[in-house]
């Protein structure tokens, strides 16, 4: 591949992977935005807040358990086909979730199969992006991460509107997003190149599993950043899953399901887009001279998010809640712009797919109880009390990253290898 083709393809690659990332998170938010309608439609089949929270927890548990194997597979096998197989699994499971007529079907299709399919994509995708983008890494990974925002906003509004139109409108959301995601899977299979791993000398980098595990486990910075990510996963799953339902419970705010779904994501992701743009630009401009800047920006983001999450459910008016969601989003954007790049600063390039697998594994296992726990708290006490309390998880994450930056980063940081 000549340099001109390589420069062009690295942005084509980014667009292809951002597309499937869009559908991954759109499918997650379709469920979140449709919770009250799913509960009403399946009320005769045991659908309670706790049971619906459990279906989301099964998704996160399946994702968290399987993702390290997906990360290692991406280092040992062809990353293109790991991504394509994962995309086909999750997109078909989302489509058939639209036919669910029991909680068991939700547990199996939306929970387990969807979780296994989605876990196969991020490690391989982020590794490919990091391989093709060196000077533009934070920017490229931020664009990739922005697909999450667009997917969640689009699906939340669509699912909220369809859910409010009829009791079975939530099914159309799953059918629609699932079908288009299946079509995008074939686009990936046709246009995504079968890119080999980074070369070291004249041999392809095919690390042993033990080598990959060692490269991650011997870095305290990697563990602390992973813990921080787990705290963010815990808090963000509480917010994304239950905020639409919380807004609908505020009777004095007079919100329809569609408007509640809109407010629950629009202000947060508007702030996230701004936060990710500022954070990515600062990271790419300053990282050459200040290698730890990515971790610093991540920690600042979590420190902003902690009080904002508590405030958004405690303030007395909708405009004030929206303002706090906007601030919450800015903090999330600061973290998200370096969600992969921060880890990659302390993990050698040849081990990055496997490291992403371990990273996501631990973080999602830490975060997977969130929706079930908050569902239980909401059922027995109130969603307001639970969401305010769980804002503290962001504070714990910020402390972990500040410790990594202050005490371990200088020793743990690695230098980049460029694409061969």
Secondary structure as the mmCIF struct_conf table of DSSP 4:
data_model
#
loop_
_struct_conf.conf_type_id
_struct_conf.id
_struct_conf.beg_label_comp_id
_struct_conf.beg_label_asym_id
_struct_conf.beg_label_seq_id
_struct_conf.end_label_comp_id
_struct_conf.end_label_asym_id
_struct_conf.end_label_seq_id
HELX_RH_AL_P HELX_RH_AL_P1 UNK A 3 UNK A 33
TURN_TY1_P TURN_TY1_P1 UNK A 34 UNK A 34
HELX_RH_AL_P HELX_RH_AL_P2 UNK A 35 UNK A 41
TURN_TY1_P TURN_TY1_P2 UNK A 42 UNK A 42
HELX_RH_3T_P HELX_RH_3T_P1 UNK A 43 UNK A 45
TURN_TY1_P TURN_TY1_P3 UNK A 46 UNK A 46
HELX_RH_AL_P HELX_RH_AL_P3 UNK A 49 UNK A 76
BEND BEND1 UNK A 77 UNK A 77
HELX_RH_AL_P HELX_RH_AL_P4 UNK A 79 UNK A 97
TURN_TY1_P TURN_TY1_P4 UNK A 98 UNK A 99
BEND BEND2 UNK A 102 UNK A 102
HELX_RH_AL_P HELX_RH_AL_P5 UNK A 103 UNK A 105
HELX_RH_PI_P HELX_RH_PI_P1 UNK A 106 UNK A 113
HELX_RH_AL_P HELX_RH_AL_P6 UNK A 114 UNK A 119
TURN_TY1_P TURN_TY1_P5 UNK A 120 UNK A 121
HELX_RH_AL_P HELX_RH_AL_P7 UNK A 122 UNK A 132
BEND BEND3 UNK A 134 UNK A 134
TURN_TY1_P TURN_TY1_P6 UNK A 135 UNK A 136
HELX_RH_AL_P HELX_RH_AL_P8 UNK A 137 UNK A 165
TURN_TY1_P TURN_TY1_P7 UNK A 167 UNK A 168
HELX_RH_AL_P HELX_RH_AL_P9 UNK A 169 UNK A 191
BEND BEND4 UNK A 192 UNK A 192
HELX_LH_PP_P HELX_LH_PP_P1 UNK A 195 UNK A 198
STRN STRN1 UNK A 199 UNK A 200
TURN_TY1_P TURN_TY1_P8 UNK A 201 UNK A 202
STRN STRN2 UNK A 203 UNK A 204
HELX_RH_AL_P HELX_RH_AL_P10 UNK A 209 UNK A 217
TURN_TY1_P TURN_TY1_P9 UNK A 218 UNK A 218
HELX_RH_AL_P HELX_RH_AL_P11 UNK A 220 UNK A 249
HELX_RH_3T_P HELX_RH_3T_P2 UNK A 251 UNK A 253
HELX_RH_AL_P HELX_RH_AL_P12 UNK A 257 UNK A 286
TURN_TY1_P TURN_TY1_P10 UNK A 287 UNK A 289
TURN_TY1_P TURN_TY1_P11 UNK A 291 UNK A 292
HELX_RH_AL_P HELX_RH_AL_P13 UNK A 293 UNK A 314
BEND BEND5 UNK A 315 UNK A 317
HELX_RH_AL_P HELX_RH_AL_P14 UNK A 318 UNK A 336
TURN_TY1_P TURN_TY1_P12 UNK A 337 UNK A 340
HELX_RH_AL_P HELX_RH_AL_P15 UNK A 341 UNK A 344
TURN_TY1_P TURN_TY1_P13 UNK A 345 UNK A 346
BEND BEND6 UNK A 347 UNK A 347
HELX_RH_3T_P HELX_RH_3T_P3 UNK A 349 UNK A 351
HELX_RH_AL_P HELX_RH_AL_P16 UNK A 352 UNK A 367
TURN_TY1_P TURN_TY1_P14 UNK A 368 UNK A 369
HELX_RH_AL_P HELX_RH_AL_P17 UNK A 370 UNK A 380
BEND BEND7 UNK A 381 UNK A 381
HELX_RH_AL_P HELX_RH_AL_P18 UNK A 383 UNK A 390
TURN_TY1_P TURN_TY1_P15 UNK A 391 UNK A 391
HELX_RH_AL_P HELX_RH_AL_P19 UNK A 392 UNK A 407
TURN_TY1_P TURN_TY1_P16 UNK A 408 UNK A 408
HELX_RH_AL_P HELX_RH_AL_P20 UNK A 409 UNK A 412
#
